[in-house]
Amino acid sequence: MTARKLTAAILLAVFTFLFSEDITTYTSISRGYGIGVWDGIVYAGTDGGFIMYDDGEGTVFDTDDGIYKPVISIVEKDFRDILWLGHPDCSITLFDPGRRTSVYLDDIEQAGVYALNNIFSSDEYVYIATSGLLARYRYNTSFGKYEIADLNSMTGNVKDVKTAGGNIYLCTDSGVFMIEEDSPNINYMSNWKTVAGLETSVCSSLAENNGKIFILTDNGLYSLEGQTAVKESVFDGVSLIKGYFTGGEFLASHEQVGATVISSVPDDLLSSPIIIYGTEDENFKSFIMPDSTFLYFTSTGGLSYYNMIEESEHSLTFNCPREKGIKKVIYDQEASRLLYLTNYAYSYADIFDMSFYPDMFISRGNATNFLSSGDALYVCTWGNGLNCFQKEENGYVFERNYDFGDPVNVTNYPVHPGIAEDSSGRIWVTNWNDNNEDSVLVLLSHDGIVEKAFPVTDFIAYDVYADFYNGETWLWLGSSKQSFGAQDGIGVGIYKNNALKIKTIAVSEGVIDIVRDDNNIVWIATNNGIKYIDLSLSPSDPMNFSTTNLNTIQSGPIGNMIYDVEVNSIGEKWFATDGGISVLSADNDKWRHYVPLYCKDTPNVPGEIVHTGLPDKLINDIEFDENNGTAIIATYNGISVLEYGNIFKTGKVNKGDIQTKPSPFINDGSSVMGFYLPEDGNTYDTGKIFDMKGFLVRGGDGGNRFDIRDGWDGRDNKGKTVSTGIYKIIIYNRNDPEKNISGKIAVVRK
């Protein structure tokens, strides 16, 4: 709760929340990294999780599958058949592919700022090669966990590590070093032996064949004889990147005339190399060839393969957003589309099955914001005005560009960060001019015709919120620098008789977003916390507003930078912050916070902290699908769909009664219905549904027990979708069935 109590009017609560933590995350995959094959299955690390490719079928595992961070640069399987999924910051997700469980290791991440170069498992240890140290883990059987056994911070940049013949081998910026694996102390470089014979060659990686170590350098290939590197005649003068021995061959990647190629030579190294594959993709990273037919590699898009026999290349695609850096999301209910915006493009997914459209549409400028209205989609940009696109069955086509100028001195300044639609379907657009302390607020008709432009003197408008309050159209403006720094504050006015006056209220923070809830509290997201205005305690004329009407939330949000604030249908306030999502209950009395799995040390904030499968802790935007009780969350790495509950307690439902959400329930085979229950002090978790003849449709004992906390999917006990009609539901607590309530459900089968 806030340090300064909110007013009594706000405390007349109507909803208490019972929530679930179900979340589905769709991480964008734009490039791949490490790769490996075990038991015939290809595993590839990408910037959107890891791909498991088995028998022609690829599956992505990301943060909602227990992967702690979406970017996986290295994949290794250890001596216990546990996958080590290395993140670039040297934190690691340990993933058991059989049990589908995970553990997070952040020892090295917490020890300093290092970049992960490689992970290698021997029969006893797992070695972590980083930009500043070598660590090795062992498995403690007594405590059933992995722990660091040794840590050598004297190595400098460890590019690669291998073990062979009882020795450890390091490839570093300073050369190649070796030591016995069972040496009593590997933590001091003075105990390591320096490999001689490399001359001026710089080591890039290591390879192993039948217990023998080979060194790949910028000047060719070396084999290790004892403590001396011997130059091989093959690949002489070639700058090798990575390589390994397989099936009687040695494969190595290297650059050639602006491309990266993979060459093959028999493992006796007595023949000339033959190029078997080449690519100009600058994101080409790693490769592996488990048989003579398929060469798998990671590059742009994640995982691809080359069919050696057909000489054809194939890229795997998955159902996910097509680009990183998702700024905004919009739920277009009429078209059943979830739109998402990135820096220079946008696309959409079908809200029913979250199938993502395969192409991106160019926003024709550096996009900042967008709005869907009817068949029009408006995209705000930093440098190319406001662009309007027309909706089509499978996409959007560009229609026109708006370039609104500044009323003072500047006639053409095409920066428009703010856009909103009012209750009459009119579109309001702000502009920005950092060369001038003036702005303009432009009004478009519902069909896109410019109606009027209103100068806003001594105020640079960033955000705009159009609100129908007390029978009038209120316009709220927020001012903030492009980097979300402080500017001028808050602007508010009433549009009446084709006129608009704006009253400004100075604040010391940059205002990013504004919204009003059903209790007439205006919530203001800033770059330094949350502010609010209680309209019931404020003048009826916004021209009389002052800083005394502005209040500050002293404690509560899990992050200080508030990028978005939204109010859902049950009166909760959801804040998108740089530390996760913070939710304030409808009665403003309770907080809960959603953070990614890796956030161990969270701030000391009031309320419950829920660790969930978010791909990032910096949240850019939140949208609600009220029909399905979900919050749709935009982050840099992807989109998350969070089910925030199917049971809602409300004082608006009479004691002993039940209301359904929605009503009527459109039974299309995929939707889920929730329940509004009375605030009677009882807990309900179980239900039975009957038809009007009294026959049991859903629920009962044993395997038929119906848990209402998951909502009702419109099916009977046999899994069949029920028909259109009126049904009776009885809800009770399974431990105390005598405490029960009942209601009716109207079902329309689609």
Summary of the structure (lengths in Angstrom):
residues: 750
radius of gyration: 30.3
end to end distance: 44.0
largest distance: 91.2
contacts: 2584
relative contact order: 0.09
helix: 3%
strand: 51%
